[in-house]
Amino acid sequence: MTRAELARRVYMAHGGITYQAAQVLVEEVIQGMTAGLSETGRLVISGFGTFKVVERKARMGRDMGKGTPVRIPSRKTVVFVPSRKWSGGKNP
């Protein structure tokens, strides 16, 4: 789902706001989530799940075009862990 699709869903679900206001709302929520992850490295949304910043180790990969080994450096990335309410393939 893209930001535009999410904004469209917010707009359709809440008829009292304009599409532009829905776009601003979605952007503010995403910025707030990004700021929370940057500050604490963790974002918990009760009943939905947890976003965590994790460090991926450096590893060896392969250049598919040349077939030569390539070193992939360590990096930080975000992972999502669904809440128990969502686990087991059951919808809330």
For each residue, the residues with C-beta under 8 A, 3 or more apart:
1: 5 6
2: 5 6
3: 6 7 23 26 27 30
4: 7 8 23
5: 1 2 8 9
6: 1 2 3 9 10 26
7: 3 4 10 11 19 22 23 25 26
8: 4 5 11 12 19 22
9: 5 6 12 13
10: 6 7 13 14 17 22 25 26
11: 7 8 14 17 18 19 22
12: 8 9 15
13: 9 10
14: 10 11 17 22
15: 12
16:
17: 10 11 14 21 22 25
18: 11 21 22
19: 7 8 11 22 23
20: 23 24
21: 17 18 24 25
22: 7 8 10 11 14 17 18 19 25 26
23: 3 4 7 19 20 26 27
24: 20 21 27 28
25: 7 10 17 21 22 28 29
26: 3 6 7 10 22 23 29 30
27: 3 23 24 30 31
28: 24 25 31 32
29: 25 26 32 33
30: 3 26 27 33 34
31: 27 28 34 35
32: 28 29 35 36
33: 29 30 36 37 43 51
34: 30 31 37 38
35: 31 32 38 39
36: 32 33 39 40 42 43
37: 33 34 40 41 42 43 51 53 78
38: 34 35
39: 35 36
40: 36 37 43
41: 37 52 53
42: 36 37 50 51 52 53
43: 33 36 37 40 50 51 52
44: 49 50
45: 48 49 50 51
46: 83
47: 83 85 92
48: 45 82 83 85 86
49: 44 45 80 81 82 83 86
50: 42 43 44 45 80 81 83
51: 33 37 42 43 45 78 79 80
52: 41 42 43 78 79 80 81
53: 37 41 42 76 77 78
54: 76 77 78 79
55: 74 75 76
56: 59 74 75 76 77
57: 74
58: 71 72 73 74
59: 56 71 72
60: 69 70 71 72
61: 69 70 71 72
62: 67 68 69 70
63: 66 67 68 69 70
64: 67
65:
66: 63
67: 62 63 64
68: 62 63
69: 60 61 62 63
70: 60 61 62 63
71: 58 59 60 61
72: 58 59 60 61
73: 58
74: 55 56 57 58
75: 55 56
76: 53 54 55 56
77: 53 54 56
78: 37 51 52 53 54
79: 51 52 54
80: 49 50 51 52
81: 49 50 52
82: 48 49 85 86 87
83: 46 47 48 49 50 86 87
84: 87
85: 47 48 82 92
86: 48 49 82 83 90 91 92
87: 82 83 84 90
88:
89:
90: 86 87
91: 86
92: 47 85 86
